């Protein structure tokens, strides 16, 4: 995983729980890197799992809830750092559809070694979408938080449900996204 995600997680922890919580988190986690992250570095995703597991125990918050909250924080940071990705997509669904075909293409230009999840979007109507999350890493709660945070940024309230599925010999998570009040 790219170091930017790790540095943003530590920023999220500091903002949410305080500066001392970051030190406690690093000291309490199994981190081959020692917790010294740079935004452009690449780190094993297991370090993220260790950080989240430790933070969950320290904060008495379920890991998936933490990942979702972090995803909501992270999307705001992405918007601040990469405003054009949001500016070119006028609606939430336009933005979600642009992840693989536009955003991840640009990310790979900056970080050719990045191992990004794949998102396959399918609109089912004006207010409903399926977004399939394909990844070797178990961070669907983070993806859910990113979706919810993007909905907040676009001012488009949604309900998000997820289900684990299998197709073409691979497992993936399908997010069913319905705009609040949408009928289709």
N, C-alpha and C positions, 0 to 999 in steps of 0.2 A: 504494500500500500504506500501511496505517496505520503511523504512526511507532512505535507500541508494538512492532511486530515488529522494527524497526531498533534501537530502544534495547535490546531483549532480545538481539538478535544481538551487540551490542557488549558487553553484560554476559556473555554466553556466552563470547565471545573473551577477555575479561579473566579470567574464572574458569578457563578452560581453558589459556590461553597466557600470561597475565600482562598487567599494565597497559601495559607498553611495546608489546605486540603490538597493542593497540587503536590507539595513535598510528601505528604502522607501517602498519596496515591502512588507516586513513583517508588517510594520506599517499600510499600506493601505489595507491589506487583513483581511478577517474574518477567524481567525485561533484559534480554541479552544485550540490547543497545545501551542499557543503563538509564534509559529514559531521556537521553540527549538527542533530540530530534531536530532536523533542519527541514524547512519547507520543501526543498528540492530533493531530499534523500528518499530512499525506498526502504521500507521496513516490513518485516514479516507481519501478516495480519493477525497472527497469534498474540502479538504484543498488544494489539487493540483489544482482543478478547480478554487478555489478562487485565488490562486497565479497566475495562468495563466491569468485569467480575469483581475486582477489588473495590471499585467505586460503588457498585451495588451493595456490597457488604458494609462499606463505610457509611453510606448514606441511607441504608435501609430502604432502597428503592429497587424494584425489579429491573434486571438488566435490559429487557426490551423497552421498558418505559424510559430508561436513561438514553438508550440509543435513539428512540423517537424524539425525545427532547433535544438531544444533540443534533439530530437531523434538521430540526426546525431552526436551531441556532446556525447550523452550517449553511443552510440555503440563504440566510440573510447575509452571511459573510461572502458567499459566492456572488450574491447580487452586488455587494459593495466592491468586490474585486473585479468582477466581469459583467458590468452593467449591460453591455451590448447583447449578451445572451438573452437577457430579459426584454430588452428594448425591441428586438427583432421578432419577438413572439407576443402578439397582442393579447392572447388569452392563456389561461392555465393549460388547456388541452393542447394549444399550439406549442407551448413551452415543453410539455411532456413529450410530444411527438418529435421535438427537435433534439432530444437528448442524444440519441445514437447517430442521427444523420448530420448533426451540426456541432453540438457541444463536444461530444467525444472525439470527433474528427479534429477539432481545434486543440483539445487536450493532448491528443497523440502527437500533434506537431510540436508542442512544448515539451512533452514527456514521452518520447517514443517507447520507453520501457514500461509505461503504465499498464497495469492489468485491470481494465475497467469492466464493470458488469455490463451486461447487455439489457436494454430495455426495448421491448416490442409493444408498440401502442396500436390499439384498435378502437376507433370510435364506434359506439353502438347507437348513437343518436346524439342530439345536440347537448344532452346533459349527462351522458354516460360514456365511460371509457373503460376498457381493460388495458392494464399496463403489466406486461409480463416481465419479471425480474429474473434474469439468468446470471448466476454467479457461482463460483467455486467457494465463495466465502459466505458464511451465514449472517449477513447483515441486512436482512429484509426489514427489520425494525428501523434501521437507519434510513433505508429507502422510504419506508412509510412516513417517517418524520420529515424527510425532504419533500415528499408530496404534500403533506399537510402544511408545511411551512411555505411552499410555493403557492398553495391555495390562499394562504393568508396574504402573501405579497400581492397577489393578483386581486384580492378582495372578492374571491369566489369561494364561498364556503362549500365544503364537500364532506361526504361520508365516504370513508375508505374501509373496505373489507378485504381481507386477504385469505387465500387458500393455497395450500401446497398441492401442486399438480405434477403429472409426469406425461411427457409427450416426446415422440421421436427419440426414445431411450434416454432422456435427460429429465432431471427434476428441476422445477422452477416454481416461483411463487407468482400467482396472479393477483394483482390489485384490481378490485372492482371499485371504480371511482364514480360516484354519483353526486352531481351538483345538488346542493340542498334545494328542495322544492322542484327539482327537475322531474318530468314525467316520463322521459324516454332515455 
